[in-house]
Amino acid sequence: MRTLVATVVAMLAFAGNSLLCRVALRDTAIDPVSFTTLRIAAGALALWAIVRWRDGRVPVAGSWGSGAALFAYAALFSLAYVSLGAATGALLLFGAVQATMIGTGLARGDRLRPLQWAGFACALGGLLALLAPGLEAPSLPAAAAMLGAGAAWGVYSLRARRGEDPTAATAGNFARALPLALVAGGLALPWASIDAAGTGWAIASGALTSGVGYSVWYAALRGLSPTVAATVQLSVPAIAAAGAVVWLGEAASLRLVGASAAVLGGIAVVVLARAQVRSS
């Protein structure tokens, strides 16, 4: 039951990142660079407090390479949500993360079975269908930014070292990403725009849906197999889409629904087929 509750909370938090970022950049005066800086600062502080309370020490794990990948993800994520809908952004992000990780595995010598290739092709086809020109197509610059955010998060995930405390490592990586965010904030200062509502959403995104969300997810992972962990993450774009419709008033277009089915279904085939190979 503890693992189930932690998993549900973590998935809601991950989907919440998209919703909080979108509502802040759509409905408040905050700019994307300021949002990113505040989000990373709040996340770093929350994770520092969690590790300090849990272990009684200051987190020193992580690396500068992972910190840079984390900053790239957060910055591109915010830039994309200036114009992308929350549901579309979450789907593009998730698809890009999985494509990056699967593609890296192929480059390192992994081999996919025919069924997995079919699933991978289905997922890529869904992304291409979502981006194809048309009245419901997202802005290409915004979509490119979100795909870049997904690639950066994929790199960040691949850099995670086995055996290292993931919460402490994430705390250290947020701390290393903060100077990069502050530099970016300084360079963008002439165009900065901040208000109370936007600041509140940015802090909530950093401290709650990022900092606390990641900590809860790492706790849930102790009770999940790798296959189940990968599969339950398929729920994040769906939760984000539901939240976008209910909370943000976004429309669920047929293009988005069809693309979601293709992307999430294709990735599910790859993940589940991989698990079958490993268990045989």
Secondary structure, DSSP 8 states (H G I E B T S, - for coil): -HHHHHHHHHHHHHHHHHHHHHHHHHHSS--HHHHHHHHHHHHHHHHHHHHHHHHSS------HHHHHHHHHHHHHHHHHTTTS-HHHHHHHHHHHHHHHHHHHHHHTT----HHHHHHHHHHHHHHHHHHSSSTT---HHHHHHHHHHHHHHHHHHHH--TTS-HHHHHHHHHHHHHHHHHHHHHHTGGG----HHHHHHHHHIIIIIIIIHHHHHHHHHTTS-HHHHHHHTTHHHHHHHHHHHHTS-----HHHHHHHHHHHHHHHHHHHHHHHHHH-
